[in-house]
Amino acid sequence: MSDIIKVCKVHGELTLEQTYNFGKGVLCKPCHSARTKKWASNNKEYCTNKSLQWQKDNKERYSEIKTKSWYKHHEQNLTKGHVNYQENKEKLIERSLERYHTNPTAASHRRLKRLFGMTQDEYDTIEREQNYKCAICLNPETIKDNKQINIRKLAVDHCHDSNKVRGLLCFKCNIGLGKFNDSIEELNNAISYLIKHQDV
């Protein structure tokens, strides 16, 4: 049995695991946690602003800490996220649809910036240059989005080595290139194969 380190008026006898040593003395962890949460709740705006300001002033350090924290608990985060999704699946889907209907373009803008480093204006420029059609089959997109509400936007095709954007493709052409691993040799072989068997 662990030794008693402190006696709290609220929680009684406490062991080492139930206490917090801050150098000048020993605190009861539950009491300290409750006081901290109460203070943070009463000073929410101050805490948020101070935290955001620190993040802005220390972007690299914040990114480093965030990445380290995520990978430190990677498996735990994945498991927790999966369990949370399964337990709240209907609610999460409903919330996702609600956000989508409130501002359908917001997620699209964020995704363009995050994955391809391009803005919506840059996407729109390429789309106009292609006359709103796929750069390969020269047809407009006809397949609906994942939520089966609107027609999909043309997919951004990019080089997987340099991440440079090449153009906009319809769903079928984009998937087709992916299945051929962007290999010119494999695509040429496929063309030769079709030519060879076109009269069969």
C-alpha positions, 0 to 999 in steps of 0.5 A, a space after each residue: 500500500 502506498 504511503 499517505 503523503 497528505 490529508 485533504 479536508 475534502 478528499 481525506 488521505 492522499 497517496 503520492 499519485 493523488 498529490 501534486 508537488 509544486 516545489 513549495 508544498 504538496 497539493 491535492 490533485 482533485 482540488 487543484 484540478 477543480 480550482 484550475 477548471 473553475 478559474 479557466 471557466 471564469 477567465 475563458 476569454 483571457 485564456 483563449 486570447 493568451 493561448 492564441 497569441 502564444 501560438 501566433 508568436 511561436 508557430 514553429 514551436 507550437 507545430 513541433 509540440 502538437 506533432 510530438 503530442 500527436 505521435 506520442 499518443 498516435 495509437 491511443 488517438 486512433 483508437 479513441 477517435 474510432 470508438 468515438 465515431 462509432 458511438 456518435 456516428 449518427 450525431 457526427 454525420 448530422 453535424 457534418 451535413 449541417 456544417 456543409 449546408 451552412 457553408 458548402 464552400 468553407 471545407 472545400 477552401 480549407 482542403 485546397 489550401 491544405 492539400 495543394 497550397 492553392 486558393 479558390 481563386 486559383 482553382 476557379 481560374 484553371 476551371 475557366 481555362 478548361 471550360 469547366 470540363 475534364 482536362 482528359 475526357 473533355 466532359 463535365 463532371 456528372 457524378 454526385 458528391 459523397 453526400 449525394 447532394 450536388 455534382 462533384 467539383 472537378 478533382 485537382 490532379 497533381 504530381 505526387 513527387 513535386 506536388 505541382 498541380 497539373 489540371 482538373 479532372 473528372 472523378 473517373 479520369 482521376 481514379 483512372 490515372 491513379 490506378 495506372 500509378 501515373 505511369 506513361 509506360 502502363 498507359 501506352 501499353 493500355 492504348 496499344 492493347 485497346 488498338 490491338 483488340 478494337 475489332 474483336 
